């Protein structure tokens, strides 16, 4: 008998209605993407950011919007503005301490629930339909996480895993949506410790195994287990 809910059951429609909502403002986009860059270590505290025009072109928003967003982040203490020949906008050297003050458990939980829905929908949509080799890059990240010792490197790799998962299962547009969620989460919740990241990485491995088998329900369970994982 056919499933009345459709092939994807309760996950049908995840990409067009539940997840879309109000998109981020230009200022929110700048804020989340800079936070994501810090988590991915493409910039570090003390580093100079690209000029506002470059950031605007990368994000598809106006230079004036970027400038206003950067100014707001300077006022919050996340960035520093320096004048002179060697001036520009820099990631604050005390970035981590400033971010710690901004943690918001309720908002972080809301974003986490949305990210869970996104990944469950992606897995339900893609299970059984992935071409050979689509998961190879993700497996390499899982293996690298197993070997990594540096806490910052572990956080970087886990974040890359979720970005690349969105790309592999949903394409570039969904990766962009995931990037915004992850960047906002970087600002609103404490970074997980190494033991928790390693526990989550076991769920990553299980997820990839189930996706490779085309097993939708166990793959979705692996996504949910990731949210409740804890160190042994």
N, C-alpha and C positions, 0 to 999 in steps of 0.2 A: 504494500500500500504506500502510496506517495505521502511524503511528509507535508502536511498542510502548511507548515511554516516555511517551506521551501528548503532548498539544499543546505542553506546556512543556518536554519533554525532561528533562534532568537537573535542572531547577529546580522540578519538581513537589514540593509539600510544604514549600516554604521557610518558609511562615509559621506552620506549626503544630508542626513538630518540630525542625528544625535551629536555627531562630532563637530559639525560646522559651527552652529551658533553664531555669536558675535566674534568676528576675527579680531586679532590683536590690533590696537592702534599702532601708529608708527613708532611712538615713544616706547610702548611695551615691547615691540619687536626689537628695537635697538637694545633695550635693556636685557631681554632674554638672550639675544644672540651674543652679546658681550660676555654675559655670565657663562654661556656655553663655551665660548672660546677659552675662558679661563679654566673651566673644567677639563677641556680637551688639551690644555697646555699649548695652544697655538699662540697665546699671549700669557704672560705671568705678571704678578704684582711688580710694579715698577716699569713695565714695558710701555712703550709709546704705541697708541692705537693709530690705525690708518686715518687719513684726513676724512672729514665729514663727507666730502664729495665721493670719495672712494667707497665709504660705508653705504652711502645712499644708493650708489649704483649697484652694489652687491645685493642690497636688500630690496631694491625696487621702490624706494621712497625718496622724497625730496631732500635736498641738502639742508634746507632750513629746518625740516622736521628732525633730521639727525642732530643738528646743532642744538636745538632746544632739548632733545632727549639727553645729549651729553652734558649739557649745562645742569639739568635736573639731577643727573647721576653725580656730578661734581658737588652739588648742594647736599646730596645724601652721604657724601664721603666715599663713594665707590670709585670715583675717578679724581684725578688732580689735573688742573689746568696750569701750564707753565708758559711763561712768556719768554721772548727773546729768540735768538737764532736757533737754539737747541730746544725751543719750546714745543708745545703741542698738548694733546690730551693723553694722560698716562693712567694706567690701572693703578689704583692706590696701593701703596706698599703694605698697608694694613687691611687689604681687601677681606681676608677671612674674618677678622674681628668685626668689621662693619657688617658683613653678611650675617654673622651670628646674631646681631641685634635685630635683624629683619625677619628672623624665622617666624612663621605663622602656621601653627599646627593645623588649624581648620582649613585654611586655603591650600596647604600642602596636601592634605588628605583628599580634598576635592580634585586637585590635579592628578593625584595618584590614581584615583578611581577612574578618571577620564582616560589616563594612559592605559590602565588595565583594559578598559572597554575597547580602546583602539587596537591593542595587541590581540585581544581575543577575537575581534572582528577580522583582523588581518589573517590570523591563523585559520579561522573557519573559512575564510574566503579562498585561501591558497592551498589548503591541505589537499593532497592528491593531484595537484596540477602544477607542481614545480618541475621545471626542466632539470636535467642532470647538470650538476656543477653549481646550481644556484646557491647552495648552502656552503660551498667550500670556504669562502672568505669568513663566514661566521664561525665555522669550525676552527679556523686558524686563530681567531680571536679567543675562543674558549681555551684552546691549547696554550696560547700566550698568557692568559690569565692564570692558568694553573702554575705557570713557572715564574710569574712576576712576584717580586718581593717588595718593591717600593709602593707604599699606599697610594701616592698620587698617580702612579702608573696604573694601578688596579682600577682606580676610579675612572681614569681616562678610557681604559679598555672596555669597562662595563658600559660607559656612555656610548662609545663607538658601536658596541654590540647592538644596542637598542636603536641607534640611528640606522645602522646597516640592515637590521631586521626590517625596519619600516621600508627601506629602499628595496630590499629583496622581495618583500611580499606585497608592497603597495605602490612602488615607484617613487619618483623624485618629489612629487607633490606631497605625498604622505610623509616622506622623510622630512620635508620642511615643516609640516604640522608637528611631527614628533620633536623636531629641533626646538620649536617654540615651547612645547610642554616641558621638555627636559631643561631648557635654559631657565624657565620660571621656577622649576623645582629646585634648581641649584641655589636660588636665592631664598627659598622659603623653608627648606628643611635641612637639618644637619646632614653632612655627607656620611654615608655608611662607612663603618670601619672595615679593615681588611678581612676579618673573620666573616662578617656578613656578606661581603662581596664574593668571597670564595664559596659560601653556602649557596648564594644565588647562582653562581657559575655552574653548580651541579644541575640546577634547574635549566640553565641555558643548554647544557649538553643533552638533558632529557628532551627538551623541546625540539632540538634539531633531529634527534633520533626518531621522534614520533612524526615530525614533518616528513622526514625521508621515507617513512613507512606509509605515509598518506593517512595516518590515523588522526582524524580531526579531534575527537573527544579527548583522548589522552594528551594531545598537543595543547588543547585549551586548558586542561588541568595543570599541565606544566607551567603555563603562563600564570595561572592563579597561584600555584605553589611558590613561584618566585616572589610574590608579594608577601607571603607569610614565612619565607625561609628565615632560618636563624642559625647561628653557629652551633656546632655540636658542643 
